[in-house]
Amino acid sequence: ALGQFVLRAAHVAWPAVRRFAAIGADASSKATAEVNKAAKLLEKRARLETGLCLVEGPKLIAEAVRTGHTIEALFAQDESAVAELADLGRVQRMYTVPEKSLRLLSDRVRPQSAIAVVQRPRQLVEFPTVDALKTMLAPRAGKLPVLVVCDRMRDAGNLGSILRAAAAADCLGVFVSPQAVDALDPTVLRAAAGAHFQLPLLATNVSWARLAEALKSTEGWRVAVPSARPIDGLPAGSHALFHEYAWTTAPTVLVLGSEASGPGTAALELAKALQGSSVAIPMQPAMDSLNVAQAAAVLLFEGVRQWLTTCPPS
């Protein structure tokens, strides 16, 4: 719930590490074949076809395990790379591989010491009915009543950072529009720092039309669009500074567009249909905008501030 901050540390027993070393001693040819197979998951099409994705880094892999996801295959340079895993029983296959093999599984020049093939996060919703969407969007105790919409966002780092901020603010969820970068892109996963395993996420096959239908059939939803100036077509007098907007009195759709062109037509039509407001973040005149992920964090944590003011944690 909001206001609760928990530090977690996972430990693995030495017998489990020995188990890793024994299983990881498979023939190098088999490990190479598994690496080549896993490398296909760098492409969106392979992720969609298999229901799997690549998770890079011991901490992120540990978060997948902690939240009950099965690790189909784990590739690491040595046992110390998986010391944070709490339950090696969830790992199906494990291989010790050199760094050059890890580079085949990463879009980074210097990959982290462990990379895993993981089930698609359970929090990722792809084919919901309107009724299922309405259930997901229902305000819940302890949750910031905000649905974040990432519209046509092409920068993977920005999308991942927004997911991280949304999870940290404990909002209702995030909708990633069909025109945006894939939510399971490796860069998005790294930047999100585990948010995929915590936060309800609408992505890939959820249409604007279905989301709009669910929102319009549920009472009270409003839309906030970050903008330094009033937006044509929104109600007169609806423009507000971010700290003046009431983030907690009714559920809000926070629409975040691409940095290049802002929200698209579908997002703005939704804003017009749901009591939309433009919301401004004041800044000194020489700078005309924030990075979209920075703006998202400012707006979401203003919502958290208002929430904690009205509903302080016990």
C-alpha positions as CSV (number, residue, x, y, z in Angstrom):
1,A,0.0,0.0,0.0
2,L,1.0,3.6,-0.4
3,G,3.5,4.8,2.2
4,Q,4.9,1.4,2.9
5,F,8.5,0.9,1.8
6,V,10.1,-2.6,2.2
7,L,13.7,-3.7,1.8
8,R,14.0,-7.3,0.7
9,A,17.0,-9.6,0.6
10,A,16.9,-13.0,-0.9
11,H,19.4,-15.8,0.1
12,V,20.2,-19.1,-1.5
13,A,21.6,-22.0,0.4
14,W,25.0,-23.4,-0.6
15,P,23.5,-26.8,-1.6
16,A,21.4,-25.0,-4.2
17,V,24.6,-23.3,-5.5
18,R,26.3,-26.7,-5.8
19,R,23.2,-27.9,-7.7
20,F,23.7,-25.1,-10.1
21,A,27.3,-26.0,-10.7
22,A,26.4,-29.6,-11.3
23,I,23.6,-28.9,-13.7
24,G,25.5,-26.1,-15.4
25,A,28.3,-28.6,-16.4
26,D,26.3,-29.7,-19.4
27,A,28.1,-30.1,-22.7
28,S,29.1,-26.8,-24.2
29,S,27.3,-27.7,-27.5
30,K,24.0,-28.0,-25.7
31,A,24.5,-24.7,-23.9
32,T,25.4,-23.0,-27.3
33,A,22.2,-24.4,-28.8
34,E,20.1,-23.1,-25.9
35,V,21.8,-19.6,-26.2
36,N,21.0,-19.4,-29.9
37,K,17.4,-20.5,-29.2
38,A,17.0,-17.9,-26.4
39,A,18.6,-15.1,-28.5
40,K,15.5,-15.1,-30.8
41,L,13.6,-13.6,-27.9
42,L,15.4,-10.3,-28.6
43,E,12.7,-10.0,-31.3
44,K,9.1,-9.0,-30.5
45,R,7.7,-11.7,-32.8
46,A,9.4,-14.5,-31.0
47,R,8.2,-13.1,-27.6
48,L,4.7,-13.1,-28.9
49,E,4.9,-16.6,-30.4
50,T,6.5,-18.3,-27.3
51,G,5.0,-16.4,-24.4
52,L,8.6,-15.9,-23.1
53,C,10.9,-13.0,-22.6
54,L,14.5,-12.3,-21.6
55,V,15.3,-10.9,-18.2
56,E,18.7,-9.5,-17.6
57,G,20.5,-9.2,-14.2
58,P,20.5,-11.1,-11.0
59,K,18.2,-8.7,-9.2
60,L,15.5,-8.7,-11.9
61,I,15.7,-12.5,-12.2
62,A,15.3,-12.7,-8.4
63,E,12.2,-10.5,-8.6
64,A,10.7,-12.8,-11.3
65,V,11.3,-15.8,-9.0
66,R,10.0,-14.0,-5.9
67,T,6.7,-13.3,-7.7
68,G,6.2,-16.9,-8.7
69,H,7.4,-16.9,-12.3
70,T,9.1,-20.0,-13.8
71,I,12.6,-19.5,-15.2
72,E,12.7,-21.7,-18.3
73,A,16.5,-21.3,-18.7
74,L,19.2,-19.4,-16.8
75,F,22.5,-18.5,-18.3
76,A,25.2,-17.2,-15.9
77,Q,29.0,-16.8,-15.8
78,D,29.3,-18.5,-12.4
79,E,27.2,-19.4,-9.3
80,S,27.9,-16.0,-7.6
81,A,25.7,-14.4,-10.4
82,V,22.6,-16.2,-9.0
83,A,23.3,-15.7,-5.3
84,E,20.2,-13.6,-4.9
85,L,17.8,-16.2,-6.2
86,A,15.5,-17.4,-3.4
87,D,14.1,-20.5,-5.0
88,L,16.2,-22.3,-7.5
89,G,13.4,-24.9,-7.7
90,R,11.7,-22.5,-10.1
91,V,14.7,-22.7,-12.5
92,Q,14.1,-25.4,-15.2
93,R,17.6,-25.4,-16.8
94,M,20.8,-23.7,-15.9
95,Y,24.0,-23.2,-17.9
96,T,27.4,-21.6,-17.1
97,V,28.4,-19.7,-20.2
98,P,31.2,-17.2,-21.1
99,E,30.5,-13.5,-21.4
100,K,30.5,-13.7,-25.2
101,S,27.5,-16.0,-25.0
102,L,25.7,-13.5,-22.7
103,R,26.4,-10.8,-25.3
104,L,24.3,-12.8,-27.8
105,L,21.3,-12.5,-25.3
106,S,21.6,-8.8,-24.6
107,D,21.2,-5.6,-26.5
108,R,24.0,-4.1,-24.3
109,V,27.7,-4.0,-25.2
110,R,28.5,-5.3,-21.7
111,P,25.7,-7.5,-20.4
112,Q,25.1,-8.3,-16.8
113,S,26.4,-11.6,-15.3
114,A,23.1,-13.5,-15.6
115,I,20.3,-13.6,-18.2
116,A,17.2,-15.7,-18.0
117,V,14.4,-16.9,-20.2
118,V,11.2,-16.2,-18.2
119,Q,7.5,-16.6,-18.6
120,R,5.7,-13.5,-19.7
121,P,4.8,-11.6,-16.5
122,R,1.4,-12.6,-15.2
123,Q,0.6,-8.9,-14.6
124,L,0.6,-8.4,-18.4
125,V,-3.0,-8.5,-19.7
126,E,-3.4,-8.9,-23.5
127,F,-6.9,-10.0,-24.4
128,P,-9.3,-8.8,-21.6
129,T,-13.0,-8.5,-22.0
130,V,-14.6,-5.1,-21.3
131,D,-15.9,-6.6,-18.0
132,A,-12.4,-7.8,-17.1
133,L,-11.1,-4.3,-17.8
134,K,-13.8,-2.7,-15.6
135,T,-12.8,-5.0,-12.8
136,M,-9.2,-4.1,-13.2
137,L,-10.0,-0.4,-13.3
138,A,-12.1,-0.4,-10.2
139,P,-10.6,1.8,-7.4
140,R,-9.0,-0.3,-4.7
141,A,-8.1,0.5,-1.1
142,G,-4.5,1.6,-0.8
143,K,-4.0,2.2,-4.5
144,L,-3.5,5.6,-6.1
145,P,-6.6,5.9,-8.4
146,V,-4.6,6.6,-11.5
147,L,-4.3,4.6,-14.8
148,V,-1.2,5.7,-16.7
149,V,-1.6,5.7,-20.5
150,C,1.6,5.5,-22.6
151,D,0.6,6.6,-26.1
152,R,2.8,6.0,-29.1
153,M,5.9,6.0,-26.9
154,R,8.8,4.7,-28.9
155,D,11.7,5.3,-26.5
156,A,12.2,2.0,-24.5
157,G,14.1,3.7,-21.7
158,N,11.3,6.3,-21.2
159,L,8.6,3.6,-21.1
160,G,10.5,1.5,-18.6
161,S,11.2,4.5,-16.4
162,I,7.4,5.3,-16.4
163,L,6.5,1.8,-15.5
164,R,9.0,2.0,-12.6
165,A,7.5,5.3,-11.4
166,A,3.9,3.9,-11.7
167,A,4.8,0.8,-9.7
168,A,6.5,2.9,-7.0
169,A,3.5,5.2,-6.8
170,D,1.2,2.1,-6.5
171,C,-1.2,3.2,-9.1
172,L,-4.0,1.0,-10.7
173,G,-2.0,0.1,-13.8
174,V,-0.5,1.1,-17.1
175,F,-1.9,1.0,-20.6
176,V,0.7,0.8,-23.4
177,S,-0.9,1.7,-26.7
178,P,-0.5,-0.6,-29.7
179,Q,1.7,2.0,-31.4
180,A,4.2,2.1,-28.6
181,V,7.5,0.2,-28.2
182,D,7.0,-3.4,-27.0
183,A,6.5,-3.5,-23.2
184,L,8.7,-6.6,-23.0
185,D,11.6,-5.1,-25.0
186,P,14.8,-5.9,-23.0
187,T,15.6,-2.2,-22.5
188,V,12.0,-1.6,-21.1
189,L,12.4,-4.5,-18.7
190,R,15.7,-3.2,-17.4
191,A,14.6,0.3,-17.0
192,A,11.4,-0.8,-15.2
193,A,13.4,-2.5,-12.5
194,G,10.9,-5.2,-11.7
195,A,7.7,-3.2,-12.3
196,H,6.5,-5.8,-14.8
197,F,6.1,-8.3,-12.0
198,Q,4.2,-5.9,-9.7
199,L,2.0,-3.6,-11.8
200,P,-1.1,-4.5,-13.9
201,L,-0.1,-3.8,-17.5
202,L,-2.3,-3.6,-20.5
203,A,-0.2,-4.1,-23.6
204,T,0.2,-5.4,-27.1
205,N,-3.4,-6.4,-28.1
206,V,-5.6,-4.1,-26.0
207,S,-7.3,-1.6,-28.3
208,W,-8.1,2.0,-27.7
209,A,-11.8,1.2,-28.4
210,R,-12.0,-1.5,-25.8
211,L,-10.3,0.7,-23.2
212,A,-12.5,3.6,-24.0
213,E,-15.6,1.5,-23.7
214,A,-14.6,0.2,-20.3
215,L,-13.8,3.7,-19.0
216,K,-17.0,5.3,-20.3
217,S,-19.1,2.6,-18.8
218,T,-17.5,3.1,-15.4
219,E,-18.6,6.2,-13.4
220,G,-16.2,8.9,-12.4
221,W,-13.2,8.6,-14.7
222,R,-11.5,11.8,-15.8
223,V,-8.4,12.4,-18.0
224,A,-5.4,14.5,-17.3
225,V,-3.0,15.4,-20.2
226,P,0.3,17.1,-19.3
227,S,0.6,20.4,-21.3
228,A,2.0,23.8,-20.6
229,R,-1.0,25.4,-22.3
230,P,-4.8,24.6,-22.5
231,I,-5.6,22.0,-25.1
232,D,-8.2,22.7,-27.8
233,G,-11.4,20.8,-27.4
234,L,-11.1,20.3,-23.6
235,P,-13.6,22.0,-21.3
236,A,-13.0,25.7,-20.8
237,G,-11.3,26.4,-17.5
238,S,-10.1,22.9,-17.1
239,H,-6.4,23.8,-17.4
240,A,-4.6,23.5,-14.0
241,L,-1.2,23.4,-12.4
242,F,-0.2,19.9,-11.4
243,H,-0.5,20.5,-7.7
244,E,-3.9,22.1,-8.0
245,Y,-5.4,19.1,-9.8
246,A,-7.2,16.7,-7.5
247,W,-5.5,13.4,-8.1
248,T,-7.4,11.4,-5.4
249,T,-11.0,12.6,-5.4
250,A,-11.9,10.6,-8.6
251,P,-10.0,8.1,-10.7
252,T,-7.8,9.7,-13.4
253,V,-6.4,8.5,-16.7
254,L,-3.0,10.2,-17.0
255,V,-2.2,10.4,-20.7
256,L,1.5,10.5,-21.6
257,G,2.4,10.9,-25.3
258,S,5.6,10.5,-27.2
259,E,8.2,13.3,-26.8
260,A,8.2,13.9,-30.5
261,S,4.5,14.4,-31.2
262,G,2.6,14.2,-27.9
263,P,-0.7,12.2,-27.5
264,G,-2.4,10.9,-30.6
265,T,-5.9,11.4,-31.9
266,A,-7.4,8.4,-30.0
267,A,-5.9,9.7,-26.7
268,L,-7.2,13.2,-27.2
269,E,-10.7,11.9,-28.1
270,L,-10.7,10.0,-24.9
271,A,-9.8,13.1,-23.0
272,K,-12.6,15.0,-24.6
273,A,-15.1,12.3,-23.7
274,L,-14.1,12.0,-20.1
275,Q,-14.0,15.5,-18.5
276,G,-10.4,16.0,-19.7
277,S,-8.0,18.6,-18.2
278,S,-4.6,19.8,-19.3
279,V,-2.1,19.8,-16.4
280,A,1.0,22.0,-16.3
281,I,4.3,21.6,-14.5
282,P,5.7,25.1,-14.0
283,M,9.4,25.6,-14.8
284,Q,11.8,28.4,-15.5
285,P,11.3,30.0,-19.0
286,A,14.5,28.9,-20.6
287,M,13.3,25.3,-20.4
288,D,10.0,24.4,-22.1
289,S,9.6,20.8,-21.1
290,L,10.7,17.8,-19.0
291,N,11.6,14.4,-20.3
292,V,8.3,12.4,-20.4
293,A,9.5,10.0,-17.7
294,Q,10.5,12.8,-15.4
295,A,7.1,14.5,-15.9
296,A,5.3,11.2,-15.1
297,A,7.2,10.9,-11.8
298,V,6.4,14.5,-10.8
299,L,2.7,14.0,-11.5
300,L,2.4,10.6,-10.0
301,F,4.1,11.6,-6.8
302,E,2.1,14.7,-6.5
303,G,-0.8,12.2,-6.4
304,V,0.9,10.2,-3.8
305,R,1.5,13.4,-1.7
306,Q,-2.2,14.3,-1.9
307,W,-3.1,10.7,-1.1
308,L,-0.9,10.6,2.0
309,T,-2.2,13.9,3.1
310,T,-5.8,12.7,3.1
311,C,-5.2,9.1,3.9
312,P,-2.0,8.9,6.0
313,P,-0.6,5.4,6.5
314,S,-1.2,3.9,9.9
